[in-house]
Amino acid sequence: MDSCAIDPSIPRVESNGFKFPLGAYPVENLIPKPGYTIQFEPADGGDGEGDWEEWPDRYVFDAVLSADRVEPLCRMLFALLPGRLFPILDVLGVDAFREIDPYIAYDLVPSERFLDSVRQFRDFLFEDGMVGFGAMSQEPFLYIFIDEHKIITIRAQVELKERIERILHAFDLEQVDDPAGADAAAHEHRGALLVADDRPDLLNPEEIVERLRDAWELVLNVDPEANVDDEGNTLGITLWRCLARCEPPDATVRYAEVVLRASCLREAEESSFDAVERITPGDIEWDNVVIVSSNRIKPEQMKEIVRSRKKPELRGKGDEPLILATWLNQPG
């Protein structure tokens, strides 16, 4: 089974017996302070009864603890979730105008599938400083998220407050005013995975995200009709690099790269599907074509891609939005 592994060359930063995640660590003196905060949030959101974004009265916990204790605590918290849930994934991505790629499932996913992936990619999810993940449910209302610093946020309906406090106390965590983890001082983020040519069974972060998107039925949680940066500024037409996975009935999966100009995510992905159709040989029919990444790029990035793709299957002509489309792997 494909999996991942920690890079053994990465040292772990520790202070006063507190272990920081391999992928998120302070770069200045910091005295860590384990513990949790709690506050009450009144009901809000939603457009009416049954709207999944309508959150009830709830308590919010933020818990900080040593990295070696994060996974055991999460296992106990995940046990509170029902049999079907909504997975969540945040990735510090490569989009030129967005720091974090926020993914969420809009359809319920079996909790076993969620937990199987957590176990399979535990090194990535619990140690890598470029990813955060979690899940939420409506009945009971419960939101559990482990951010890229491996700080745990819990939002829970009022009736769950005492159960969650008992779990936190079981890990010797007490309520404090200002718990301090990696984000409490100047800090850095890094990947934590081993990538080796002689270990094809070890997936890189991009491959893991692709598998999690499939298993957890995740979609990019951004407005597909808008094109804005993190500050909400409208960008108009930008350059995009999209990657499409093309699945034949009984042969090797192929990946197509499409570079183009588009005014929004929906336009970029629809144009990418068209480009894949144009470069697909006439004797091939795909069972499925999936856009696995859609990132906006800067002009200098586009120029480097164009220079490196010596013989793309298709180059755009004149003022058409397409710049190039090419296969990144060959059959067999």
Secondary structure, 3 states (H helix, E strand, C coil): CCECCECCCCCCCEECCEECCCCEEECCCCCCECEEEEEEECCECCCCCCCCCCECCEEEEEEECCHHHHHHHHHHHHCCCCCEEEEEEEEECCCCCCCEEEEEECCCEEHHHHHHHHHHCHHHHHHCCCEEEEEEECCCCEEEEECCCCCEEEEEEHHHHHHHHHHHHHCCCCECCCCECHHHCCEEECCCECCCCCCCCECCHHHHHHHHHHHHCEEECCCCCCCECCCCCECCCEEEEEEEEEECCCCCCEEEEEEEEECCHHHHHHHHHHHHHHHCCCCCCCCEEEEEEEEEECHHHHHHHHHHCCCCCEECCCCCCEEEEEECCCCC
